Amino acid sequence: MLKTGKNVQLSIFNKLVICINNNNVDHNLVVDKLKTFGLSEIITDWITSFLCDRQQRIAIDGYFSSWVSLRGGVPQGSWLGPLVFLILIDNLRPDLLTHKFVDDTTLSEVVGKRQVSQMQSAVDELINWSVANKMNINTRKTKEMVLGPLSRNPPVQTTIGDLTVERVSQFKLIGVIVNDSLKWNDHVATVCSKMNKRLYFLKQLKRAGMAPSDLLYFYQTVIRPVAEYACPVWHTSLTVDQTDRIEATQRRAVKIIYSDCDMVQLADLPLMADRREQLSRRFFDKICDVNSCLYHLLPAQRDTRITNSLRMAKKYPVPFAKSTRFQKSFIPYALANFQ
């Protein structure tokens, strides 16, 4: 969440993706970085043994290739594999605000009036890091987005080597569709489309004679979670029309399960908006824990000498919002409604 003043414009929001494959995790680099963490020699040797001296071969129609020893990479689907990769990218720290989620790296910056974007220099720094660590940047999946007033006079497009990064109006960031207008119509359309496709399987199960209780369980575990994924990010900013579109999908599901009845209450299902509100409240309660990695997003707590003397005092102050967009974003909304 970025709060801006009158003289600040939202700028480039880049997504840089580093690919993982069997040749992109150098075992020697991993071992060297393990030692910098101060781990015991036993743990370092154990992880080294887990990575090294692995072999693989290809099987096609009962024919097998010869065994090949791997000089890099981590076993896919293992618990330790993602941890090893996180250790490898731990020192990937460009000067700009950086968000890393396994192999997805997102850089963002705020550019004020009469300021020059520093995105290209940060990307160059990331390229140098990837070369030094024997990693590859997937230029096909690397995107650039310009937000806010800066889009009227955007800066020069970012480049990776000889390739120009594609500038887009929307992209999927860790499963959430973000667009340059910071509205959720594209994400809601994607969510509804995905849910409607899964309703086909609900119909097929209905035709196969599955009991309504089992159909309801299928809906709750396979279809409904699609509309609840990462909901604290976008739920509080939905319009009435967007909320109704999602609710309509649940009504269709209930009609399939119970034939002629389309009453959501009959299935003992709460409104999807109420569930998202509850999930958002739970998420806010978690980040109020001082040990939460997102605790720093909250403002400083109010003076207890004042709050203890009031009957309905809020623990945290509610920030002043100059725009409806900021007011409906998660942190201001949660501070105003969940305390």
C-alpha positions as CSV (number, residue, x, y, z in Angstrom):
1,M,0.0,0.0,0.0
2,L,1.4,3.4,-1.0
3,K,0.1,6.6,0.5
4,T,0.9,9.6,-1.7
5,G,0.8,13.4,-1.2
6,K,-0.2,16.1,-3.7
7,N,3.2,16.2,-5.4
8,V,3.8,12.5,-5.7
9,Q,2.8,10.3,-8.6
10,L,2.6,6.5,-8.6
11,S,5.2,5.1,-10.9
12,I,6.5,1.9,-12.4
13,F,5.4,-1.4,-11.0
14,N,7.6,-4.1,-12.5
15,K,7.4,-7.8,-12.2
16,L,10.7,-9.6,-12.8
17,V,10.6,-13.4,-12.9
18,I,13.6,-15.6,-12.4
19,C,13.2,-19.1,-13.8
20,I,14.0,-22.2,-11.8
21,N,15.3,-25.3,-13.7
22,N,17.8,-28.0,-13.0
23,N,20.7,-25.8,-14.2
24,N,19.8,-22.6,-12.2
25,V,20.7,-23.6,-8.7
26,D,24.5,-23.9,-8.4
27,H,25.3,-26.2,-5.5
28,N,28.7,-24.5,-4.8
29,L,26.9,-21.1,-4.4
30,V,24.3,-22.6,-2.1
31,V,26.9,-24.2,0.1
32,D,28.9,-20.9,0.3
33,K,25.8,-19.0,1.3
34,L,24.8,-21.6,3.9
35,K,28.1,-20.9,5.6
36,T,27.4,-17.1,5.7
37,F,24.2,-17.9,7.7
38,G,26.3,-19.3,10.6
39,L,24.7,-22.7,10.4
40,S,26.5,-25.6,12.1
41,E,28.8,-27.8,10.0
42,I,26.4,-30.7,10.5
43,I,23.4,-28.9,9.0
44,T,25.5,-27.6,6.1
45,D,26.9,-31.1,5.4
46,W,23.3,-32.5,5.6
47,I,21.9,-30.0,3.0
48,T,25.0,-30.5,0.8
49,S,24.4,-34.3,0.9
50,F,20.8,-33.7,0.0
51,L,21.7,-31.7,-3.1
52,C,24.8,-33.3,-4.5
53,D,25.5,-36.6,-6.3
54,R,21.9,-36.9,-7.7
55,Q,21.2,-38.7,-11.0
56,Q,18.4,-38.7,-13.5
57,R,17.3,-40.5,-16.6
58,I,14.4,-40.4,-19.2
59,A,11.9,-43.1,-19.7
60,I,9.8,-43.3,-22.9
61,D,7.6,-46.3,-23.7
62,G,9.7,-48.6,-21.6
63,Y,13.0,-47.4,-23.0
64,F,15.5,-45.7,-20.6
65,S,18.3,-43.4,-21.3
66,S,21.6,-43.7,-19.4
67,W,22.0,-42.1,-16.0
68,V,23.3,-38.5,-15.9
69,S,24.8,-36.8,-12.8
70,L,23.3,-33.4,-12.0
71,R,25.7,-30.6,-11.3
72,G,22.9,-28.2,-10.2
73,G,19.3,-27.8,-9.4
74,V,17.1,-29.0,-6.5
75,P,14.6,-32.0,-6.4
76,Q,11.2,-30.8,-7.5
77,G,8.4,-31.3,-5.0
78,S,10.6,-31.6,-2.0
79,W,10.2,-29.7,1.2
80,L,13.8,-28.6,1.3
81,G,13.9,-27.4,-2.3
82,P,12.1,-24.1,-1.9
83,L,14.1,-23.4,1.3
84,V,17.4,-23.9,-0.6
85,F,16.2,-21.5,-3.3
86,L,15.2,-18.9,-0.8
87,I,18.7,-19.1,0.7
88,L,20.2,-18.6,-2.8
89,I,18.2,-15.4,-3.4
90,D,18.5,-14.0,0.1
91,N,21.0,-11.4,-1.0
92,L,19.0,-10.3,-4.0
93,R,18.3,-6.8,-2.7
94,P,18.0,-4.0,-5.3
95,D,17.8,-0.4,-4.1
96,L,14.1,-0.1,-4.9
97,L,11.2,-1.6,-2.9
98,T,11.5,-5.3,-3.6
99,H,9.0,-8.1,-3.0
100,K,10.1,-11.7,-3.5
101,F,7.9,-14.8,-3.6
102,V,10.0,-17.8,-4.5
103,D,11.0,-17.2,-8.1
104,D,8.8,-14.0,-8.6
105,T,10.6,-10.7,-7.9
106,T,8.6,-7.5,-8.0
107,L,10.2,-4.1,-8.0
108,S,8.2,-0.9,-7.4
109,E,8.9,2.8,-6.9
110,V,7.2,6.1,-6.4
111,V,8.3,8.9,-8.6
112,G,7.6,12.5,-7.6
113,K,7.2,15.5,-9.9
114,R,10.5,16.5,-11.6
115,Q,12.1,13.2,-10.5
116,V,13.7,10.6,-12.7
117,S,12.8,7.0,-12.5
118,Q,15.5,4.7,-11.0
119,M,13.9,1.5,-12.3
120,Q,16.4,0.9,-15.0
121,S,19.4,1.1,-12.7
122,A,17.6,-1.3,-10.3
123,V,16.9,-3.8,-13.1
124,D,20.6,-3.5,-14.2
125,E,21.6,-4.4,-10.6
126,L,19.3,-7.4,-10.7
127,I,20.8,-8.5,-14.0
128,N,24.3,-8.3,-12.5
129,W,23.1,-10.3,-9.5
130,S,21.6,-13.0,-11.7
131,V,24.8,-13.3,-13.8
132,A,26.9,-13.6,-10.6
133,N,24.6,-16.2,-9.2
134,K,24.2,-18.2,-12.5
135,M,20.4,-17.5,-12.7
136,N,18.3,-16.5,-15.7
137,I,15.7,-13.8,-15.9
138,N,12.6,-14.9,-17.9
139,T,12.2,-11.9,-20.2
140,R,9.0,-13.3,-21.7
141,K,7.3,-13.2,-18.3
142,T,8.9,-9.9,-17.2
143,K,6.3,-7.0,-17.4
144,E,6.2,-3.3,-16.6
145,M,3.2,-1.3,-15.5
146,V,2.9,2.5,-15.0
147,L,0.3,3.6,-12.5
148,G,-1.4,7.0,-11.8
149,P,-0.8,10.4,-13.4
150,L,2.7,9.3,-14.6
151,S,0.9,7.2,-17.3
152,R,0.1,10.4,-19.1
153,N,3.8,11.1,-19.7
154,P,5.5,7.7,-19.0
155,P,9.2,7.2,-18.7
156,V,11.3,5.3,-21.2
157,Q,10.5,1.6,-21.2
158,T,12.8,-0.6,-19.1
159,T,15.2,-2.9,-21.0
160,I,16.9,-6.2,-20.1
161,G,20.0,-6.4,-22.3
162,D,18.9,-5.8,-25.9
163,L,15.2,-6.6,-25.1
164,T,12.6,-4.0,-24.2
165,V,10.3,-5.0,-21.3
166,E,6.7,-5.2,-22.4
167,R,4.5,-2.5,-20.8
168,V,1.1,-3.8,-20.0
169,S,-2.2,-2.5,-18.6
170,Q,-2.8,-5.6,-16.4
171,F,-0.9,-8.7,-15.2
172,K,-1.3,-11.5,-12.7
173,L,0.7,-11.0,-9.6
174,I,0.8,-14.2,-7.4
175,G,-2.7,-15.1,-8.5
176,V,-4.3,-11.7,-8.3
177,I,-5.0,-9.7,-11.5
178,V,-3.8,-6.1,-11.0
179,N,-4.5,-3.4,-13.6
180,D,-3.2,0.1,-14.1
181,S,-6.4,1.7,-12.9
182,L,-6.1,-0.1,-9.6
183,K,-9.7,-1.4,-10.0
184,W,-10.7,-5.0,-9.5
185,N,-13.0,-5.5,-12.5
186,D,-10.5,-7.7,-14.3
187,H,-9.8,-9.8,-11.2
188,V,-13.5,-10.2,-10.5
189,A,-14.1,-11.2,-14.1
190,T,-11.3,-13.8,-13.9
191,V,-12.7,-15.2,-10.6
192,C,-16.2,-15.5,-11.9
193,S,-15.0,-17.2,-15.1
194,K,-13.0,-19.7,-13.1
195,M,-15.8,-20.4,-10.8
196,N,-18.3,-20.9,-13.7
197,K,-16.0,-23.4,-15.4
198,R,-15.9,-25.4,-12.2
199,L,-19.7,-25.4,-12.0
200,Y,-19.6,-27.7,-15.0
201,F,-18.0,-30.4,-12.8
202,L,-20.7,-29.8,-10.2
203,K,-23.4,-30.4,-12.8
204,Q,-21.7,-33.6,-13.9
205,L,-21.5,-34.8,-10.3
206,K,-25.2,-34.0,-9.9
207,R,-26.1,-36.0,-13.0
208,A,-24.1,-38.9,-11.7
209,G,-26.4,-39.0,-8.6
210,M,-24.2,-37.6,-6.0
211,A,-26.0,-36.6,-2.8
212,P,-26.7,-32.9,-2.2
213,S,-24.5,-33.0,1.0
214,D,-21.6,-34.2,-1.1
215,L,-22.2,-31.7,-3.8
216,L,-22.3,-28.9,-1.2
217,Y,-19.0,-30.2,0.2
218,F,-17.5,-30.1,-3.4
219,Y,-18.7,-26.5,-3.8
220,Q,-17.2,-25.4,-0.5
221,T,-13.8,-27.0,-1.1
222,V,-13.3,-26.7,-4.8
223,I,-15.3,-23.7,-6.1
224,R,-15.9,-21.2,-3.3
225,P,-12.1,-20.9,-2.4
226,V,-11.5,-19.4,-5.8
227,A,-13.5,-16.3,-4.8
228,E,-11.7,-16.1,-1.4
229,Y,-8.1,-16.3,-2.5
230,A,-6.1,-13.3,-1.3
231,C,-9.4,-11.5,-0.5
232,P,-8.0,-9.1,2.1
233,V,-6.2,-7.5,-0.9
234,W,-9.3,-6.7,-3.0
235,H,-12.5,-7.4,-1.0
236,T,-12.7,-4.0,0.7
237,S,-12.5,-2.1,-2.6
238,L,-15.2,-4.0,-4.6
239,T,-18.1,-2.1,-6.0
240,V,-21.7,-3.3,-5.5
241,D,-21.8,-4.6,-9.0
242,Q,-18.6,-6.6,-8.6
243,T,-19.9,-8.1,-5.3
244,D,-23.2,-9.0,-7.0
245,R,-21.4,-10.8,-9.8
246,I,-19.6,-13.1,-7.3
247,E,-22.8,-13.7,-5.3
248,A,-24.6,-14.7,-8.5
249,T,-22.1,-17.5,-9.0
250,Q,-22.9,-18.9,-5.6
251,R,-26.6,-18.7,-6.3
252,R,-26.1,-20.7,-9.5
253,A,-24.2,-23.4,-7.5
254,V,-27.0,-23.7,-5.0
255,K,-29.6,-24.0,-7.7
256,I,-27.6,-26.9,-9.2
257,I,-27.3,-28.6,-5.9
258,Y,-30.9,-28.2,-4.8
259,S,-32.6,-28.2,-8.2
260,D,-35.6,-25.8,-8.1
261,C,-34.4,-23.9,-5.0
262,D,-32.0,-21.0,-5.4
263,M,-32.1,-19.8,-1.8
264,V,-28.6,-19.6,-0.4
265,Q,-30.0,-19.8,3.1
266,L,-31.4,-23.2,2.4
267,A,-27.9,-24.5,1.9
268,D,-26.8,-22.8,5.2
269,L,-24.3,-20.8,3.2
270,P,-23.4,-17.3,4.3
271,L,-23.1,-14.6,1.7
272,M,-19.7,-14.6,0.1
273,A,-19.2,-11.0,1.0
274,D,-19.7,-11.9,4.6
275,R,-17.2,-14.7,4.4
276,R,-14.6,-12.4,2.8
277,E,-15.3,-9.8,5.5
278,Q,-14.7,-12.4,8.1
279,L,-11.5,-13.7,6.5
280,S,-10.2,-10.1,6.2
281,R,-10.9,-9.5,9.9
282,R,-9.0,-12.7,10.8
283,F,-6.1,-11.5,8.6
284,F,-6.1,-8.1,10.3
285,D,-6.0,-9.8,13.8
286,K,-3.0,-11.8,12.7
287,I,-1.0,-8.7,11.6
288,C,-1.8,-7.0,14.8
289,D,0.6,-9.5,16.4
290,V,3.9,-7.7,17.0
291,N,5.7,-10.8,15.6
292,S,3.9,-10.6,12.3
293,C,6.0,-9.7,9.3
294,L,3.3,-7.1,8.3
295,Y,3.0,-5.5,11.7
296,H,5.1,-2.5,10.4
297,L,2.2,-1.6,8.1
298,L,0.2,-0.5,11.1
299,P,0.5,3.0,12.6
300,A,1.9,3.5,16.1
301,Q,-0.5,2.6,18.8
302,R,-2.4,5.3,20.6
303,D,-1.5,6.4,24.1
304,T,-2.9,3.9,26.5
305,R,-3.5,6.7,29.1
306,I,-6.1,8.1,26.7
307,T,-7.6,4.9,25.3
308,N,-8.1,3.4,28.8
309,S,-10.2,6.4,29.8
310,L,-12.5,6.0,26.8
311,R,-15.4,3.5,26.5
312,M,-15.0,2.6,22.8
313,A,-11.4,3.6,22.1
314,K,-9.5,2.2,19.1
315,K,-6.1,0.8,19.7
316,Y,-4.7,2.3,16.5
317,P,-5.5,5.7,15.0
318,V,-7.5,5.7,11.8
319,P,-5.5,7.4,9.1
320,F,-7.0,10.4,7.3
321,A,-7.9,9.5,3.7
322,K,-7.9,12.1,0.9
323,S,-9.3,9.7,-1.6
324,T,-12.0,6.9,-1.6
325,R,-9.4,4.5,-3.1
326,F,-7.1,4.9,-0.1
327,Q,-10.0,4.8,2.3
328,K,-11.2,1.5,0.9
329,S,-7.7,-0.1,0.8
330,F,-7.2,-2.9,3.3
331,I,-5.2,-1.2,6.1
332,P,-7.3,2.0,6.4
333,Y,-10.5,0.0,6.1
334,A,-9.4,-2.5,8.7
335,L,-8.4,0.2,11.1
336,A,-11.8,1.8,10.7
337,N,-13.9,-1.3,10.9
338,F,-12.1,-4.2,12.6
339,Q,-10.9,-2.6,15.9
